[in-house]
Amino acid sequence: MDIKIIATIDSDGLESQTMEINSKERLSVKALCDFPEDAIIGRDLVSCKEVSSFMREAYEAGKRGEEFNVTVVVEEV
């Protein structure tokens, strides 16, 4: 299982992140300072259910003998 995390920092210093698993975008997160009242678990915030599904996926990949590789890339725009 190959995980790539792309962290993008904008000119205001705010960071957004995208997670790709096996070259497929699976999750993205960003600062919610513009509309914090819209931050809802499972919509704008990552839910524990979502995290546990990624954990299950990694566990199953390990059972199949796949390596677990994580790459972090930081980009400033």
N, C-alpha and C positions, 0 to 999 in steps of 0.2 A: 504494500500500500504506500503510495507516494502522496504526501501532503505538501502543498505549497501555500504559504501564507504571504500575501502581498499587502504590505502596509503602505498607504499613501498619505503623506503629510502635506496639507495645503499651505498656502501662504499665511494663513492665520494660526498655523501650528496645530490645527485639528487633524486627527488621524482617522482614517477609515481603513478597514481591513477586509480582504476577500480571501476565502479559503477554497482551494481547489483540491479535490481528491481524485487521483489518477487522471489529471488534466481536465477535470470537469468541475466547473464552479458549483459549489454546494452551499456556501454561506457567505453573507457579507454583513458587516456591522459598521456603524458610523456614529459619530457624535450626535446626540439628540438635543443639543443646546438651543436650536431654533424653535422647536416645538416639543418641549419636554412633556407636556400634557398628553401627547399622542403616543408616548412610550408604553406599549402594551406587550406583556409577555407573550411570546409566540408570534407576534407581528413585527414590532420594531425592536424588541429585546429577544435575545436567544433564550429559549426555554430549556429547562432541565430535561424534558422529553427529547428535545432535539439533540442535546449533548449526549444523552444516553444512547440515542440511535447511532451516533458517530462512534461511540465507544464499542457498541455491539459490532458494528461493521469492521472496526480494527481488530477486535477479538476474533471474529470469523476469518479475517484475512490471515491472522497469525496461526490459526488452526490449520489453514491450508499451506502453511509454510512460507508465506510471503514476508518479506522484510518490511520494516516500518521506517520510512524515511520522511523527515520533515525538513523543508527548506523555507527560510524566511527571507523575503526580499523587501527592502525599504526604498520607496521612491518618494522624492520630494518634487512637488509640482508648483 
